[in-house]
Amino acid sequence: MTNKSNIEKIAKELKTIYTKSKLYNYHRVFRKINDGEDDSLTALEVLCLDLLQGLDSPTQSEFADYINVSKPNATYKINTLEKKGYVKKIPSEEDGRILYIEVTDKTKNLLRTGERYIDILSRRLQRNFTREELEIYERIMSKMADEYLVELDRYLEHQK
């Protein structure tokens, strides 16, 4: 097998893993949402919560810039999520006008599905591979995280 066909196969498998895990995560999250409840969420609100958690307590302005909406629009979304108990606003210690948006435990519990799936996959890896194979896999994953995801890290940093 040539190097090119190896890379194409790896790319295809990575895409499959990414797509399936994303679909699994959203399916599980949407199953937890109760329509008609005071704290029910729309699909856009779930996406906003996922982004707020991933951005790790952004300011309202950072969130607005990241999702490419006006600051009043972002404020409206955040206020709605706050009323439902999914986020809280934390004033900056240096400048009280700046508000950081933190997700609450309610959000963390809702979005924890992805972590559970990673635990399932980790146990399957442990059952199906030798210690030596797992060591190779760990080295590959560490290298990917450290070196190959640099572009994503730069992009995310640029968005702040």
Contacts in CASP RR format, 6 or more apart in sequence:
PFRMAT RR
TARGET T0000
AUTHOR 0000-0000-0000
METHOD contacts of the structure
MODEL  1
MTNKSNIEKIAKELKTIYTKSKLYNYHRVFRKINDGEDDSLTALEVLCLD
LLQGLDSPTQSEFADYINVSKPNATYKINTLEKKGYVKKIPSEEDGRILY
IEVTDKTKNLLRTGERYIDILSRRLQRNFTREELEIYERIMSKMADEYLV
ELDRYLEHQK
21 114 0 8 1.000
21 117 0 8 1.000
24 113 0 8 1.000
24 114 0 8 1.000
24 117 0 8 1.000
25 113 0 8 1.000
25 114 0 8 1.000
25 117 0 8 1.000
26 46 0 8 1.000
28 113 0 8 1.000
28 114 0 8 1.000
28 117 0 8 1.000
29 46 0 8 1.000
29 110 0 8 1.000
29 111 0 8 1.000
29 113 0 8 1.000
30 43 0 8 1.000
30 46 0 8 1.000
32 110 0 8 1.000
33 40 0 8 1.000
33 41 0 8 1.000
33 46 0 8 1.000
34 40 0 8 1.000
38 84 0 8 1.000
39 84 0 8 1.000
39 85 0 8 1.000
39 86 0 8 1.000
39 106 0 8 1.000
40 84 0 8 1.000
41 49 0 8 1.000
41 84 0 8 1.000
41 86 0 8 1.000
44 77 0 8 1.000
45 77 0 8 1.000
45 80 0 8 1.000
45 81 0 8 1.000
45 86 0 8 1.000
46 110 0 8 1.000
48 67 0 8 1.000
48 77 0 8 1.000
48 81 0 8 1.000
49 81 0 8 1.000
49 86 0 8 1.000
49 87 0 8 1.000
49 103 0 8 1.000
49 107 0 8 1.000
49 110 0 8 1.000
49 111 0 8 1.000
50 111 0 8 1.000
51 63 0 8 1.000
51 66 0 8 1.000
51 67 0 8 1.000
52 58 0 8 1.000
52 63 0 8 1.000
52 81 0 8 1.000
52 87 0 8 1.000
52 101 0 8 1.000
52 103 0 8 1.000
52 107 0 8 1.000
53 103 0 8 1.000
53 107 0 8 1.000
53 108 0 8 1.000
53 111 0 8 1.000
55 62 0 8 1.000
55 63 0 8 1.000
55 66 0 8 1.000
57 90 0 8 1.000
57 100 0 8 1.000
57 101 0 8 1.000
57 102 0 8 1.000
58 66 0 8 1.000
58 100 0 8 1.000
58 101 0 8 1.000
58 160 0 8 1.000
59 92 0 8 1.000
59 98 0 8 1.000
59 99 0 8 1.000
59 100 0 8 1.000
59 101 0 8 1.000
60 71 0 8 1.000
60 74 0 8 1.000
60 75 0 8 1.000
60 78 0 8 1.000
60 89 0 8 1.000
60 99 0 8 1.000
60 101 0 8 1.000
61 71 0 8 1.000
61 74 0 8 1.000
62 159 0 8 1.000
62 160 0 8 1.000
63 74 0 8 1.000
63 78 0 8 1.000
63 101 0 8 1.000
64 70 0 8 1.000
64 71 0 8 1.000
64 73 0 8 1.000
64 74 0 8 1.000
64 75 0 8 1.000
65 159 0 8 1.000
66 159 0 8 1.000
67 74 0 8 1.000
69 77 0 8 1.000
78 87 0 8 1.000
78 89 0 8 1.000
78 101 0 8 1.000
81 87 0 8 1.000
82 88 0 8 1.000
82 89 0 8 1.000
85 104 0 8 1.000
85 106 0 8 1.000
86 103 0 8 1.000
86 104 0 8 1.000
86 106 0 8 1.000
86 107 0 8 1.000
86 110 0 8 1.000
87 101 0 8 1.000
87 102 0 8 1.000
87 103 0 8 1.000
87 104 0 8 1.000
87 107 0 8 1.000
88 101 0 8 1.000
88 102 0 8 1.000
88 104 0 8 1.000
89 99 0 8 1.000
89 100 0 8 1.000
89 101 0 8 1.000
89 102 0 8 1.000
90 99 0 8 1.000
90 100 0 8 1.000
90 101 0 8 1.000
90 102 0 8 1.000
91 98 0 8 1.000
91 99 0 8 1.000
91 100 0 8 1.000
92 98 0 8 1.000
92 99 0 8 1.000
92 100 0 8 1.000
103 111 0 8 1.000
125 134 0 8 1.000
125 137 0 8 1.000
126 134 0 8 1.000
129 137 0 8 1.000
END
